[in-house]
Protein backbone atom coordinates (compact mmCIF):
# COMPACT_ATOMS: atom_id res chain seq x y z
CA UNK A 1 0.00 0.00 0.00
CA UNK A 2 1.13 3.50 -0.82
CA UNK A 3 1.53 6.21 1.78
CA UNK A 4 1.49 9.97 1.07
CA UNK A 5 2.07 12.62 3.72
CA UNK A 6 0.62 16.11 3.51
CA UNK A 7 1.49 18.95 5.86
CA UNK A 8 3.85 16.88 8.01
CA UNK A 9 6.93 14.67 7.87
CA UNK A 10 6.01 12.18 10.62
CA UNK A 11 6.38 9.18 8.37
CA UNK A 12 7.46 6.61 10.96
CA UNK A 13 4.39 6.41 13.27
CA UNK A 14 1.94 6.34 10.36
CA UNK A 15 3.92 3.86 8.27
CA UNK A 16 4.41 1.53 11.23
CA UNK A 17 0.67 1.46 11.87
CA UNK A 18 -0.02 0.77 8.20
CA UNK A 19 2.40 -2.15 8.32
CA UNK A 20 0.62 -3.50 11.40
CA UNK A 21 -2.92 -3.17 10.06
CA UNK A 22 -2.18 -4.32 6.51
CA UNK A 23 0.48 -6.94 7.17
CA UNK A 24 0.05 -8.74 3.85
CA UNK A 25 0.46 -5.55 1.83
CA UNK A 26 3.96 -4.14 1.24
CA UNK A 27 4.13 -0.48 2.31
CA UNK A 28 5.50 2.07 -0.17
CA UNK A 29 6.20 5.71 0.68
CA UNK A 30 5.33 8.11 -2.18
CA UNK A 31 5.48 11.86 -2.72
CA UNK A 32 2.81 12.29 -5.43
CA UNK A 33 -0.91 11.59 -5.80
CA UNK A 34 -1.88 8.00 -6.69
CA UNK A 35 -4.94 5.98 -7.71
CA UNK A 36 -3.97 2.63 -6.18
CA UNK A 37 -4.70 1.33 -2.68
CA UNK A 38 -3.05 3.44 -0.03
CA UNK A 39 -3.28 6.25 2.48
CA UNK A 40 -3.11 10.03 2.47
CA UNK A 41 -2.21 11.29 5.96
CA UNK A 42 -2.62 15.04 6.43
CA UNK A 43 -1.92 17.54 9.20
CA UNK A 44 -3.15 21.14 9.29
CA UNK A 45 -2.73 23.90 11.85
CA UNK A 46 -5.59 26.33 12.51
CA UNK A 47 -5.90 29.22 14.93
CA UNK A 48 -6.90 27.02 17.85
CA UNK A 49 -6.53 23.39 16.78
CA UNK A 50 -4.14 20.97 15.13
CA UNK A 51 -6.14 18.63 12.88
CA UNK A 52 -5.06 15.25 11.51
CA UNK A 53 -6.99 13.56 8.73
CA UNK A 54 -6.52 10.23 6.98
CA UNK A 55 -8.01 8.83 3.79
CA UNK A 56 -7.50 5.09 3.26
CA UNK A 57 -8.39 3.26 0.04
CA UNK A 58 -8.33 -0.53 0.10
CA UNK A 59 -9.91 -3.10 -2.23
CA UNK A 60 -12.63 -0.80 -3.52
CA UNK A 61 -13.47 0.76 -0.16
CA UNK A 62 -12.57 4.21 1.16
CA UNK A 63 -12.37 5.31 4.76
CA UNK A 64 -11.97 8.85 6.07
CA UNK A 65 -11.43 10.15 9.59
CA UNK A 66 -10.27 13.30 11.38
CA UNK A 67 -9.00 14.05 14.89
CA UNK A 68 -8.06 17.39 16.38
CA UNK A 69 -6.04 18.67 19.33
CA UNK A 70 -5.80 22.15 20.93
CA UNK A 71 -2.62 23.83 19.75
CA UNK A 72 -1.53 24.49 23.32
CA UNK A 73 -1.30 20.70 23.86
CA UNK A 74 0.37 19.89 20.54
CA UNK A 75 3.78 18.53 21.48
CA UNK A 76 5.59 15.92 19.36
CA UNK A 77 4.22 12.89 21.23
CA UNK A 78 0.59 14.03 21.10
CA UNK A 79 0.92 15.01 17.44
CA UNK A 80 2.14 11.56 16.51
CA UNK A 81 -0.66 9.99 18.49
CA UNK A 82 -3.17 12.24 16.71
CA UNK A 83 -1.90 11.06 13.32
CA UNK A 84 -2.16 7.43 14.38
CA UNK A 85 -5.67 7.89 15.73
CA UNK A 86 -6.94 9.43 12.51
CA UNK A 87 -5.26 6.69 10.49
CA UNK A 88 -6.75 3.93 12.61
CA UNK A 89 -10.29 5.35 12.51
CA UNK A 90 -10.10 5.57 8.71
CA UNK A 91 -8.56 2.11 8.34
CA UNK A 92 -11.23 0.25 10.31
CA UNK A 93 -13.78 1.47 7.75
CA UNK A 94 -12.10 -0.65 5.07
CA UNK A 95 -10.89 -3.63 7.12
CA UNK A 96 -13.00 -6.76 7.57
CA UNK A 97 -12.22 -7.08 11.29
CA UNK A 98 -11.47 -4.67 14.11
CA UNK A 99 -7.73 -4.82 14.97
CA UNK A 100 -7.35 -6.00 18.57
CA UNK A 101 -4.39 -3.68 19.23
CA UNK A 102 -6.19 -0.60 17.90
CA UNK A 103 -3.95 2.32 16.97
CA UNK A 104 -0.87 0.90 18.72
CA UNK A 105 2.05 0.24 16.41
CA UNK A 106 4.87 -0.26 18.92
CA UNK A 107 6.35 -3.59 19.93
CA UNK A 108 5.94 -2.95 23.67
CA UNK A 109 2.27 -2.11 24.40
CA UNK A 110 2.66 -2.85 28.11
CA UNK A 111 4.98 0.14 28.51
CA UNK A 112 1.87 2.33 28.44
CA UNK A 113 0.03 0.44 31.18
CA UNK A 114 3.22 0.04 33.21
CA UNK A 115 4.06 3.76 33.03
CA UNK A 116 0.52 4.66 34.08
CA UNK A 117 0.66 2.32 37.08
CA UNK A 118 4.21 3.28 38.10
CA UNK A 119 3.09 6.91 38.21
CA UNK A 120 0.32 6.04 40.65
CA UNK A 121 -2.50 5.27 38.26
CA UNK A 122 -4.87 2.41 39.01
CA UNK A 123 -5.28 -0.71 36.88
CA UNK A 124 -8.63 0.70 35.82
CA UNK A 125 -6.95 3.91 34.67
CA UNK A 126 -4.38 1.92 32.69
CA UNK A 127 -7.13 -0.05 30.95
CA UNK A 128 -9.02 3.16 30.20
CA UNK A 129 -5.91 4.69 28.63
CA UNK A 130 -5.41 1.72 26.32
CA UNK A 131 -9.06 1.37 25.34
CA UNK A 132 -10.12 5.00 24.94
CA UNK A 133 -6.93 6.63 23.68
CA UNK A 134 -5.55 3.80 21.57
CA UNK A 135 -8.75 1.78 20.85
CA UNK A 136 -7.27 -1.47 22.22
CA UNK A 137 -9.87 -4.19 22.84
CA UNK A 138 -10.80 -5.00 26.47
CA UNK A 139 -9.24 -8.46 26.12
CA UNK A 140 -5.87 -7.00 25.10
CA UNK A 141 -5.98 -4.22 27.69
CA UNK A 142 -6.53 -6.82 30.42
CA UNK A 143 -3.56 -8.77 29.09
CA UNK A 144 -1.38 -5.66 29.30
CA UNK A 145 -2.44 -4.81 32.84
CA UNK A 146 -1.90 -8.40 33.99
CA UNK A 147 1.63 -8.33 32.59
CA UNK A 148 2.32 -4.89 34.07
CA UNK A 149 1.63 -6.21 37.57
CA UNK A 150 4.74 -8.37 37.27
CA UNK A 151 6.77 -5.42 36.03
CA UNK A 152 5.81 -3.40 39.08
CA UNK A 153 6.89 -6.30 41.30
CA UNK A 154 10.21 -6.56 39.43
CA UNK A 155 10.82 -2.83 39.78
CA UNK A 156 10.22 -3.03 43.54
CA UNK A 157 12.84 -5.79 43.78
CA UNK A 158 15.47 -3.70 42.00
CA UNK A 159 18.12 -1.39 43.40
CA UNK A 160 19.58 1.62 41.53
CA UNK A 161 22.88 -0.23 41.03
CA UNK A 162 21.31 -3.46 39.71
CA UNK A 163 21.80 -4.63 36.14
CA UNK A 164 21.58 -7.75 34.02
CA UNK A 165 24.33 -9.54 32.13
CA UNK A 166 23.68 -11.00 28.67
CA UNK A 167 26.07 -13.52 27.11
CA UNK A 168 25.52 -14.20 23.41
CA UNK A 169 26.30 -17.50 21.67
CA UNK A 170 25.37 -16.85 18.00
CA UNK A 171 25.50 -20.46 16.82
CA UNK A 172 22.78 -23.03 16.16
CA UNK A 173 22.79 -26.63 14.90
CA UNK A 174 20.82 -25.45 11.84
CA UNK A 175 19.00 -22.26 10.90
CA UNK A 176 15.21 -22.39 11.30
CA UNK A 177 13.21 -21.06 8.36
CA UNK A 178 11.51 -18.39 10.48
CA UNK A 179 14.67 -17.18 12.22
CA UNK A 180 16.24 -13.74 11.81
CA UNK A 181 18.50 -13.77 14.87
CA UNK A 182 22.20 -13.11 14.53
CA UNK A 183 23.36 -16.74 14.46
CA UNK A 184 25.41 -19.13 12.36
CA UNK A 185 24.75 -22.81 11.75
CA UNK A 186 27.38 -25.19 13.08
CA UNK A 187 27.06 -27.11 9.82
CA UNK A 188 28.58 -24.18 7.90
CA UNK A 189 30.44 -22.13 10.50
CA UNK A 190 31.57 -24.64 13.13
CA UNK A 191 35.25 -23.75 12.60
CA UNK A 192 34.56 -20.29 14.06
CA UNK A 193 33.29 -21.63 17.40
CA UNK A 194 36.64 -22.26 19.20
CA UNK A 195 38.14 -18.84 18.31
CA UNK A 196 34.80 -17.21 19.09
CA UNK A 197 34.79 -18.72 22.57
CA UNK A 198 38.38 -17.59 23.15
CA UNK A 199 37.36 -14.03 22.21
CA UNK A 200 34.24 -14.24 24.35
CA UNK A 201 36.31 -15.28 27.38
CA UNK A 202 38.47 -12.18 26.84
CA UNK A 203 35.44 -9.89 26.72
CA UNK A 204 33.94 -11.53 29.81
CA UNK A 205 37.17 -10.98 31.75
CA UNK A 206 37.35 -7.31 30.69
CA UNK A 207 33.67 -6.75 31.44
CA UNK A 208 34.03 -8.30 34.89
CA UNK A 209 36.77 -5.78 35.74
CA UNK A 210 34.60 -2.96 34.42
CA UNK A 211 31.68 -4.03 36.62
CA UNK A 212 33.81 -4.35 39.73
CA UNK A 213 35.04 -0.78 39.24
CA UNK A 214 31.58 0.58 38.42
CA UNK A 215 29.73 -0.34 41.61
CA UNK A 216 26.97 -2.16 39.74
CA UNK A 217 25.57 -5.47 40.96
CA UNK A 218 24.25 -8.34 38.86
CA UNK A 219 20.65 -9.32 39.57
CA UNK A 220 20.10 -11.57 36.54
CA UNK A 221 22.30 -13.31 34.00
CA UNK A 222 21.00 -14.61 30.69
CA UNK A 223 22.89 -16.79 28.23
CA UNK A 224 21.12 -16.64 24.86
CA UNK A 225 21.80 -16.89 21.16
CA UNK A 226 21.52 -18.63 18.86
CA UNK A 227 21.53 -21.78 20.90
CA UNK A 228 24.07 -21.69 23.73
CA UNK A 229 23.80 -25.45 24.23
CA UNK A 230 25.33 -25.91 20.78
CA UNK A 231 28.53 -25.84 22.86
CA UNK A 232 29.95 -29.19 23.95
CA UNK A 233 29.81 -30.09 27.65
CA UNK A 234 33.51 -29.22 28.00
CA UNK A 235 33.07 -25.86 26.24
CA UNK A 236 30.03 -25.04 28.38
CA UNK A 237 31.87 -25.99 31.56
CA UNK A 238 34.79 -23.72 30.64
CA UNK A 239 32.46 -20.84 29.81
CA UNK A 240 30.57 -21.18 33.08
CA UNK A 241 33.87 -21.23 34.96
CA UNK A 242 34.93 -18.02 33.20
CA UNK A 243 31.62 -16.41 34.16
CA UNK A 244 32.08 -17.24 37.84
CA UNK A 245 35.71 -16.14 37.79
CA UNK A 246 34.92 -12.72 36.31
CA UNK A 247 31.45 -11.88 37.67
CA UNK A 248 30.25 -11.55 41.24
CA UNK A 249 26.97 -13.47 41.26
CA UNK A 250 26.39 -13.26 45.02
CA UNK A 251 23.35 -11.01 44.48
CA UNK A 252 22.16 -12.70 41.28
CA UNK A 253 18.51 -13.73 41.62
CA UNK A 254 18.21 -15.55 38.31
CA UNK A 255 20.63 -17.33 35.95
CA UNK A 256 19.07 -18.50 32.68
CA UNK A 257 20.58 -20.68 29.96
CA UNK A 258 18.68 -21.03 26.70
CA UNK A 259 18.61 -24.75 25.96
CA UNK A 260 16.47 -23.99 22.96
CA UNK A 261 17.01 -26.98 20.73
CA UNK A 262 16.42 -30.31 22.49
CA UNK A 263 18.86 -32.05 20.14
CA UNK A 264 21.70 -30.06 21.76
CA UNK A 265 20.93 -31.41 25.25
CA UNK A 266 21.85 -34.58 27.09
CA UNK A 267 22.09 -35.50 30.76
CA UNK A 268 25.80 -34.70 30.99
CA UNK A 269 25.41 -31.20 29.54
CA UNK A 270 22.35 -30.46 31.66
CA UNK A 271 24.28 -31.49 34.76
CA UNK A 272 27.18 -29.22 33.74
CA UNK A 273 24.76 -26.30 33.35
CA UNK A 274 23.11 -27.01 36.70
CA UNK A 275 26.45 -27.41 38.48
CA UNK A 276 27.56 -24.15 36.85
CA UNK A 277 24.93 -22.20 38.76
CA UNK A 278 22.07 -21.87 36.29
CA UNK A 279 18.70 -21.65 38.03
CA UNK A 280 16.49 -21.50 34.94
CA UNK A 281 16.63 -23.24 31.57
CA UNK A 282 14.58 -23.02 28.37
CA UNK A 283 13.76 -26.17 26.43
CA UNK A 284 11.84 -25.05 23.35
CA UNK A 285 9.82 -27.50 21.29
CA UNK A 286 8.10 -24.77 19.16
CA UNK A 287 5.74 -27.61 18.20
CA UNK A 288 5.29 -31.26 19.10
CA UNK A 289 4.42 -32.16 15.49
CA UNK A 290 7.43 -33.86 13.90
CA UNK A 291 6.40 -33.07 10.32
CA UNK A 292 6.11 -29.35 11.18
CA UNK A 293 9.52 -29.44 12.86
CA UNK A 294 10.96 -30.83 9.65
CA UNK A 295 9.18 -28.15 7.59
CA UNK A 296 10.88 -25.35 9.51
CA UNK A 297 14.35 -26.89 9.55
CA UNK A 298 14.58 -28.06 13.15
CA UNK A 299 16.51 -31.33 13.21
CA UNK A 300 14.96 -32.76 16.35
CA UNK A 301 11.83 -34.74 17.21
CA UNK A 302 9.12 -34.28 19.79
CA UNK A 303 10.47 -37.39 21.54
CA UNK A 304 13.80 -35.60 22.05
CA UNK A 305 11.95 -32.66 23.59
CA UNK A 306 10.24 -34.95 26.09
CA UNK A 307 13.53 -36.67 26.94
CA UNK A 308 15.40 -33.38 27.42
CA UNK A 309 12.66 -32.01 29.66
CA UNK A 310 12.58 -35.07 31.91
CA UNK A 311 16.38 -35.12 32.16
CA UNK A 312 16.39 -31.45 33.15
CA UNK A 313 13.99 -32.23 35.97
CA UNK A 314 16.11 -35.21 37.02
CA UNK A 315 19.31 -33.15 37.35
CA UNK A 316 17.48 -30.66 39.56
CA UNK A 317 16.03 -27.83 37.46
CA UNK A 318 12.97 -26.46 39.24
CA UNK A 319 12.41 -23.59 36.79
CA UNK A 320 11.97 -24.74 33.18
CA UNK A 321 10.58 -22.56 30.42
CA UNK A 322 9.16 -23.83 27.13
CA UNK A 323 8.47 -21.84 23.94
CA UNK A 324 5.90 -22.64 21.27
CA UNK A 325 5.09 -20.83 18.02
CA UNK A 326 1.60 -20.48 16.58
CA UNK A 327 1.06 -20.33 12.82
CA UNK A 328 4.05 -22.43 11.74
CA UNK A 329 4.03 -23.63 8.10
CA UNK A 330 1.90 -26.74 7.75
CA UNK A 331 0.55 -26.74 11.28
CA UNK A 332 -3.19 -27.07 11.69
CA UNK A 333 -5.34 -26.88 14.80
CA UNK A 334 -5.25 -30.62 15.66
CA UNK A 335 -1.45 -30.55 15.69
CA UNK A 336 -1.36 -27.47 17.90
CA UNK A 337 -3.90 -29.06 20.23
CA UNK A 338 -1.57 -32.06 20.51
CA UNK A 339 1.31 -29.72 21.36
CA UNK A 340 -0.74 -28.12 24.12
CA UNK A 341 -1.75 -31.54 25.48
CA UNK A 342 1.93 -32.45 25.76
CA UNK A 343 2.73 -29.14 27.45
CA UNK A 344 0.01 -29.81 30.03
CA UNK A 345 1.48 -33.22 30.80
CA UNK A 346 4.99 -31.82 31.19
CA UNK A 347 3.82 -28.87 33.32
CA UNK A 348 6.74 -26.46 32.79
CA UNK A 349 7.15 -23.50 35.13
CA UNK A 350 6.74 -20.93 32.39
CA UNK A 351 5.45 -20.99 28.82
CA UNK A 352 5.98 -18.45 26.07
CA UNK A 353 3.38 -18.48 23.31
CA UNK A 354 4.87 -16.84 20.22
CA UNK A 355 3.05 -15.87 17.05
CA UNK A 356 4.83 -16.45 13.76
CA UNK A 357 6.16 -13.22 12.30
CA UNK A 358 7.63 -13.14 8.79
CA UNK A 359 10.96 -11.45 9.40
CA UNK A 360 12.89 -9.73 6.64
CA UNK A 361 16.05 -11.87 6.79
CA UNK A 362 14.28 -15.19 7.39
CA UNK A 363 14.06 -17.93 4.78
CA UNK A 364 10.25 -17.71 4.94
CA UNK A 365 10.42 -14.11 3.73
CA UNK A 366 13.00 -14.85 1.06
CA UNK A 367 10.73 -17.63 -0.23
CA UNK A 368 7.71 -15.27 -0.14
CA UNK A 369 5.83 -17.36 2.40
CA UNK A 370 2.52 -15.57 3.20
CA UNK A 371 1.35 -14.75 6.69
CA UNK A 372 -0.65 -17.65 8.17
CA UNK A 373 -4.42 -17.48 8.39
CA UNK A 374 -5.30 -14.89 11.02
CA UNK A 375 -8.35 -16.68 12.40
CA UNK A 376 -6.49 -19.97 12.79
CA UNK A 377 -3.56 -18.24 14.46
CA UNK A 378 -5.89 -16.41 16.84
CA UNK A 379 -7.45 -19.73 17.88
CA UNK A 380 -4.01 -21.18 18.55
CA UNK A 381 -2.96 -18.15 20.59
CA UNK A 382 -6.16 -18.39 22.61
CA UNK A 383 -5.57 -22.09 23.31
CA UNK A 384 -1.99 -21.32 24.32
CA UNK A 385 -3.24 -18.81 26.89
CA UNK A 386 -5.88 -21.25 28.16
CA UNK A 387 -3.22 -23.94 28.55
CA UNK A 388 -0.96 -21.60 30.50
CA UNK A 389 -3.76 -20.59 32.83
CA UNK A 390 -4.78 -24.23 33.34
CA UNK A 391 -1.21 -24.80 34.58
CA UNK A 392 -1.58 -21.98 37.11
CA UNK A 393 0.38 -19.43 35.04
CA UNK A 394 -0.27 -15.73 34.57
CA UNK A 395 1.02 -13.41 31.81
CA UNK A 396 4.14 -11.54 32.87
CA UNK A 397 5.52 -9.99 29.66
CA UNK A 398 4.44 -9.50 26.08
CA UNK A 399 5.60 -7.91 22.88
CA UNK A 400 4.58 -7.59 19.26
CA UNK A 401 6.42 -7.71 15.93
CA UNK A 402 5.88 -6.47 12.40
CA UNK A 403 4.20 -8.76 9.89
CA UNK A 404 2.71 -10.91 12.63
CA UNK A 405 -0.13 -13.26 11.80
CA UNK A 406 -3.62 -12.23 12.89
CA UNK A 407 -2.59 -9.03 14.73
CA UNK A 408 -1.54 -11.24 17.63
CA UNK A 409 1.36 -11.01 20.10
CA UNK A 410 4.02 -13.00 21.95
CA UNK A 411 3.16 -13.63 25.60
CA UNK A 412 5.23 -15.09 28.41
CA UNK A 413 3.27 -16.87 31.14
CA UNK A 414 4.72 -18.08 34.43
CA UNK A 415 3.71 -19.75 37.66
CA UNK A 416 4.04 -17.77 40.90
CA UNK A 417 7.63 -16.74 41.56
CA UNK A 418 8.93 -17.84 38.16
CA UNK A 419 8.49 -14.71 36.02
CA UNK A 420 11.79 -14.11 34.22
CA UNK A 421 13.32 -10.88 35.53
CA UNK A 422 15.58 -10.55 32.51
CA UNK A 423 12.66 -10.76 30.08
CA UNK A 424 10.73 -8.14 32.02
CA UNK A 425 13.66 -5.74 32.11
CA UNK A 426 14.30 -6.19 28.40
CA UNK A 427 10.71 -5.70 27.28
CA UNK A 428 9.83 -2.89 29.68
CA UNK A 429 13.30 -1.29 29.52
CA UNK A 430 13.30 -0.97 33.29
CA UNK A 431 16.87 -2.16 33.85
CA UNK A 432 20.35 -1.74 32.40
CA UNK A 433 22.09 -4.59 30.58
CA UNK A 434 25.77 -5.18 30.02
CA UNK A 435 26.17 -7.59 27.11
CA UNK A 436 29.03 -9.62 25.66
CA UNK A 437 29.34 -11.55 22.41
CA UNK A 438 28.74 -10.92 18.72
CA UNK A 439 25.53 -8.99 18.13
CA UNK A 440 25.04 -8.27 21.84
CA UNK A 441 23.82 -4.79 22.76
CA UNK A 442 24.61 -3.18 26.10
CA UNK A 443 22.26 -0.48 27.32
CA UNK A 444 22.07 1.80 30.31
CA UNK A 445 18.68 2.99 31.45
CA UNK A 446 18.81 6.40 33.11
CA UNK A 447 15.87 6.93 35.49
CA UNK A 448 15.24 10.48 34.39
CA UNK A 449 11.79 12.05 34.29
CA UNK A 450 11.71 11.23 30.60
CA UNK A 451 13.23 7.77 30.19
CA UNK A 452 16.68 8.00 28.63
CA UNK A 453 18.52 4.97 27.26
CA UNK A 454 22.03 4.85 25.83
CA UNK A 455 23.32 1.80 23.95
CA UNK A 456 26.63 0.26 22.94
CA UNK A 457 26.27 -2.48 20.28
CA UNK A 458 28.81 -5.15 19.44
CA UNK A 459 29.37 -6.04 15.79
CA UNK A 460 27.18 -8.87 14.54
CA UNK A 461 29.64 -10.62 12.23
CA UNK A 462 31.37 -13.43 14.14
CA UNK A 463 34.70 -13.16 12.28
CA UNK A 464 34.81 -9.38 12.76
CA UNK A 465 33.93 -9.79 16.43
CA UNK A 466 36.85 -12.19 16.92
CA UNK A 467 39.25 -9.74 15.30
CA UNK A 468 37.94 -6.70 17.19
CA UNK A 469 36.99 -8.16 20.56
CA UNK A 470 39.20 -5.72 22.49
CA UNK A 471 37.31 -2.82 20.91
CA UNK A 472 33.96 -4.47 21.68
CA UNK A 473 34.95 -4.80 25.33
CA UNK A 474 35.92 -1.12 25.55
CA UNK A 475 32.73 0.10 23.88
CA UNK A 476 30.84 -0.34 27.16
CA UNK A 477 33.13 1.85 29.25
CA UNK A 478 31.25 5.10 28.70
CA UNK A 479 28.00 3.48 29.86
CA UNK A 480 29.23 1.85 33.05
CA UNK A 481 32.12 3.96 34.27
CA UNK A 482 32.54 4.48 38.00
N, C-alpha and C positions, 0 to 999 in steps of 0.2 A: 504494500500500500504506500501511496505517495504521501508526503507531508510537506505542507507549505506554511510558513510563518509570516504573519503580517503584523507590523507594529511592535514586534519584540524579537529578541534573539535567544529566548530560553528554549533552545531545541531539546536539551537533554531530558527534562521532566516529561515533556509531551511525547517525545519519541519512545521513551522507556515504557510509558503507559500504553502506547499503540502496540508495542512489541508484546506486552503482556496480554492485552485484550484480543489481539489478532495474531496469535502465535504461529499459525500456519501460513501467514502472509508476510513475505519479506518486506521490510520497511525501507523506503527510499526517500531521502531528503531532496526536495526540489526548490527552485527559486522562481518558477514561472507557473502560470495557470495551467490546469490540466483537466482532462475529461474523464480519466480513469478513476477507479476506486481510490479513495484517499481522504485526507483531512486538511482543512484550512483552519489554522488556529490563529486567532486575532486578539490583539490587545489595544485598547484605546483609553486615553486619559481625558476625562472631562473636568469641569470646574470643581466638582465635589467627589466624583467616583472614578475608580479604575474599573473598566469593564472588560471581561474576557469572553469571547465567543468562540464556538467551534462548530464547524459544518463537516459532517462525516458522510461520505458516500460509500456504500458497500452492497454489492450484488443487487443493484436495482433499487435500493432503499436509500433515503437521505434522512439524517438526523441533524437537528440544530438545537443548540442550547447556549444560554448566556448566564454569567455570574458577575456580580459586581461587589466592590469593596470600597469603603471610604478612603479617600486619598491619604488621610492622616494615619491610617493603619497599614499602608501599602509598603511594607518592607520586602526584601527579596524573598524570604521564606513564604510569606502570605501570598505574594504575587505568583510564585510557582504553584502553590496549592490552588489558587484561583484558576489558573490555566488547566490544571489537571481536573478540577471539578467540572469545568465547562466541557472538557473533552469527554469525560466519563458520561455525563448526562446526555450528550449527543450520541455517543457510541451505543448506549443501551437501547436506543431507538432502532438500531439496525441489527443488533445481535439477537440470536435466537434464545439465549438464556441470560439471566442476570449474573454477572461475574461475582463470585463470592467474596473476592478481596476488594471490590469496589474500585475507588480511584487510587488505591495504593499501588505504587510501582516498585518500591524498594524491596530489597531482599530480607530485611529485618523488620517486619511489622510490629513485633513485640516491643521494639524500642519506644514506640509511642505510648503503649500502655505502661511500660516500666517507668518511663520518665514521669508520666502523670502520677503514678503511685509513689515514686521516690520523692516527689515534691509535695506529698501530703494528700494527694487526691485519693478518693475512695475507688474501690473496684467498679462501683456503679458509674462513677465519673469517667473512668478509663473506657468502659464499654460505650458510654454515650459519645465520647470523643471519636472512637472508631466508627460507630454506626452513623452518627449525624454529620460529622465533618468529612469522613472518607467513604461513607456508604458501604461499609463492611457489613456482611450479614451477621445476625446474632450468633449463629453457630461459630463463625470465625472469631468474633470478638470475644466470646467465652473462652475459646482456645488460647487466644493471646493473653487474657487475664490470668488463666490457669498457669500458663508458662511463666508469666511475670512474677507470680508468687514465689517461685523458686529463685528467680533472680534477686528479689529483695532479701531472701534468706542468705543467698551467697554473698551479697554485698555486706550484710551484717556480720558475716564471718570474717571479712577481710580487714586487713590493716593497711595503712597508707604505704608501707614498705613491702607489701606482698607483690609477687608476680608469678607468672607461670613460665616454665621452660618447655620449648618444643624442640624435638630432635627429629630431623627428617631423613628418612631412608627411601630415596626415590627409585626403588627397584621393585619389580613384580615378576612372578613366574612367567606370565604372559600379559598382554595388554587387552583389557576388556573392551568390547566394541563401543560401550557408552562412555568410556573414561576420557577425561581431559586433564587429569592431574599430571603434574610434572613427574614422570616416572619412566624408567627404561625396563624393557623385558630382559630377564636374565638370559633368555635364549639368544638375544642379539648382542647384549652389552655386558655379559657376565665378567669379561676381562677387566672392566672398570671397577668392579666391586672392591677388591683388595686395596688399590690405591685410594679409592673413595673413603674407605673406612680409616685408613691412615690419616688422610686429611681431616676427616671428621674428628678423630681423636685430638688432633692439634687444635681445632677450633673449640672443642669442649674444654680443653685445658686452659686456653686463653680466656674463654668466657667465664670459667670458674674463678679465675683471678680477678676479672672485672667485677663479678658479683660480690666477691669478698670485700673489695675496696669500696663498693657502692653503698653498702648498708641495706641492700634489698634482701628479702627472704623468699624462699621458694615455697609456694603453697600447693602447687600442682605441677606435675611433669607428665608430658604426653609424647610418646614416641609414635610417629605416624609416617605416612608415605604417600604413594607406594605401599608396599607391604613389608614392614620391618622384619617379619618372621621369614622373609626370603633368606636372611642370614642363616648360616649354619649354627649349630649349638655352640661351637667353639667361638665363632665370631660374635654371637650374641653375648656369651659370657664375658668376653673381653670388653665389649662395649659397655655392658652394665658395670663392670669393674671400673672403667674409666669415668663413668658417670658418678659413681660413689666417691672416687678419688678426688674429683674436681668440684663437685657440688655438695653443699651442706643440705641434706634432706631431713634434718631433725625436726623441721616444722612443716614438712610436706604432708598434706592431708590426702593426697591422691596421686597415684603413679600408674598411668595407663600405658599399655602396649597394644597396638593394633595388630591382632593376629590376622584379621582380614581373611585371607585365603586358607581354608582348612587343609589344603594339600601341602601347606608349608609347616604344619604342626605335627609333632609327635610327642610322646610322653616325656622323652629326654629334654626336648627344647622347652616344653611347658614347665618342667621342673626347674630348668635353668632360669627362666623368666621369673618364676615364683621366688626362687632362692635369691634372685637379684633385686628383690624389693618391690616388684610390681604388685599393686593391690587390685588392679582392674584390667581386664583383657577383653578385646572384641573378637568374636568369632562370627564372621559374616557369611551366611549362606546366600543372600540376595534372593534366592528361590530354592525350594526343595524339589523342583522339577528338573530332572537330569537333562531332558531334551532342551529345555530353555537355557540351562547352564552352558550346554554345548553351543547353542545359537549365539551367545554373547561372548564366547571365547574363554570361559572359565574352565580350566582343566581339572576340575574336581567333581565329585559326586555328592549327592545328598547323604549317602552313607558315611562319607568322610567327615561331613559336617557333624553328624551325630557322634561319631567316634571322638573327634576333637573336643566336642563339648563335654562329653562324659569324662575324658581324660583330664580336662581342665578342672572339673569338679574334684576328681580323685587326687590331684596334686595340691588341692587346697584353695582354689580360687572361689571366693564367696561373692564376687562382683563380676558377672559376665554380661557383656552387652552383645546383642545380635542386631545386624542390619538386614532389612529386606528392601527390595525395590518393586514398586507397582508399575505396571505398564511395560514390562520387558517384552522384546520381540517374541512373538509366538506364545505368550502366556495368556491363557484364558481364565475365567473365573474358577472353574473346578480345580485347576492347578494351584491358584493362589489360595483357595480354601484349604487344600492339602498342606500347603506351606504353613498356614496359620494353625492348623491342627497339630503339626509337628512342633511349632513354637510353643503351643500350650502345654504339650507333653514335656518339653524340655524345661519350661519355666525359667527363662533367663531373668536377670535382675534389672535389665533395661532393654528396651527395644526401640530401634529407630526405623520409622516407616518413611522411606524415601519415595518420591515420585520421579519417574524417568524424565529427564530433561535432555533435549538434543543439544549437546554442546558443540561449539564451533570446531574444535580440533579433534572431536571424536570420530571414530570410523562410521558410526551411524549417520553423522552429518555428511561426511564425505561421500557416503553411498546414497545420500538423499532419502534416508529413512524418514517417513512422516511421523508426526506426533501420534501416539496411540489414541484410541477412541476415548474421548473425555468422560463419557458416562461410565464406561467400563472401569477406567482408572479411578473415578470417584467412588465407585462401589468397592474397589479394592482398598482404597485409602480408608474408607469408613470401616471396613472389616478389620483392617490393621489396628485402628483405634479401639474398636470393640474388643479385640483380642488383648491388647495392652491393658485395658481397664479390667477385663476378666481376670488378669493376672495380678491385680492390685496395683497397677501402675497409673501414674498421672503424668500429663505432659509437662516437660520442664524446659524445653527450648524448641524453637522452630525457625525455619527460614525458607525463602522462596528462591527460585532461579528463573532466568529467561527461558522461553520456549519449553515450558513445563506443561505436561499433559493435563488437560481438564482444569486449568487454573487452580491446581492443588498446591501442596506444600510438603516440606520435609519436617517431620515431628519426632522429637526424642521423648520417649516415655520412660519412667523409672519408678521402681518401688521406693518406699520411704527410706531416706538416707542414702540412696544410690544415684542421685542426680549428678551428672558429671560436671564438676566445677570448671574444668577447662572449656568444655563446650559452651557453658553459660557465658564465661568471660569473653570467649571469641565472638559469639553471636551478638551479645549485648554490648560488647566493647566496654566492659566495666573494669577490666584489669589489664595491666601491662604484660607483654610477652617478650622474652628474650629467646631467639630462635637460632638454631645451628643446622647446617646442612644445605645442600643445593636446593634453591627455590624457597627456602625458609625466609619468613619476613618477621623481623623484630618490630615491636611497636610499643611506644610509651603513651599511656593514657594520662593526660594532665587533668586533674579534677577541677578545672576552671568552671566559672558560671556557664559559659558556652563550651561544651566538650571540645577539647583539643587533643588531637592524636598525631604523633610524629612517627614515621616509619623508617626502617633501614632494611632494604631487601638484599638477599644474597642472589647471585646469578643463578639461573635455572639450569644451564648446561653443565652436566656432570664433569666433563673434561676441563672446562674453563674453571669450574669451582676448584678442582684439584690443583690446577696451576696457580690459582689466585686465593688460596684459602687464607693466607695471612692477611690479605686485604679484607676478606669477608669478616674475619674476626674483629678487625679494627673498626669496621663500619658501625658497630654498635656503641662505640665509646661515647659519642656525643649524646646518646640517649640515656645511658646509665652511668654517667660519671658521678663521682662522689660529691 
